Amino acid sequence: KKIFYFAHRGAPLLKPENTIESFSKAIELGCNGIEMDIQLTQDNQIIIFHDDYIEYNQKKNYIAQLSYYNIKKLCNDINILIPPLFHEVLPLISKHPHIIFNLEIKSNFLNNHFIIQQLKRTLNHRQITQQCIISSFNYALLLQLKFFSPTTTIGFILGSRRLKNKNKFFLYKLMIKFLKPKYIHPNARFINLDLLQWLRVNQFIINAYTINDKKTLDNMLEMGITGVFTDNHKFYSSN
């Protein structure tokens, strides 16, 4: 009945999400893993940031079309936190070898060669690589990851739309069989027992998202879910 807790974007109820301070706080409180969102800027910098764009004067400024310098300038102009660079979190990963870091790559592109190669260069230490799961909603990215970095541990995310459409789910099963991810990350609200049974038979580790209330957590425990992503630090805090 013991469950693995991923701190979703750190401890966002205590510290700003997707920041080193938030990750450090979650680790201090006793989480088992950290989840963060990463994406590539126009000048090939990997930043920790969730949204595809920053809105300013009713205009969407897409991360992929901005240099890191312009992102910092934009954040200062609208008085929001500047996204940290991914390499700045590497000392935290090294310091906590017992923590698993789930890196969710945000991408809407078919060709993801640049971010995969940049990530490989950044994660050039064996220990750090072994601590990381690379996950994404972008299955084209996961496919390229399988070929360009075959030793990478993959997390296959199943969103609400993909879980709801039973007629298409057999296609996702085929993709899962082909990609052979170690982890499956389904949306907790749309998990069903047939899906769970199939995943267990095929020996996948199941981490559901995003569980923030006790009732849903108890339901996940009853279903035999391996781990959960949560914003609620009270689940794993011993304080």
QUIHUGI-V567171 format. One record per helix or strand. SS is the DSSP state (H for helix, E for strand). FROM is the first residue (numbers start at 0). LEN is the number of residues. If there is no record, write none. Layout:
BEGIN
SS&FROM&LEN / SS&FROM&LEN
END
This chain:
BEGIN
E&3&5 / H&19&10 / E&32&8 / E&45&3 / E&52&4 / E&58&4 / H&62&3 / H&67&11 / E&84&1 / H&85&10 / E&99&6 / H&112&10 / H&125&5 / E&131&5 / H&138&10 / E&152&6 / H&159&5 / H&168&11 / E&182&5 / H&187&3 / H&192&9 / E&204&5 / H&213&10 / E&226&4 / H&232&3
END
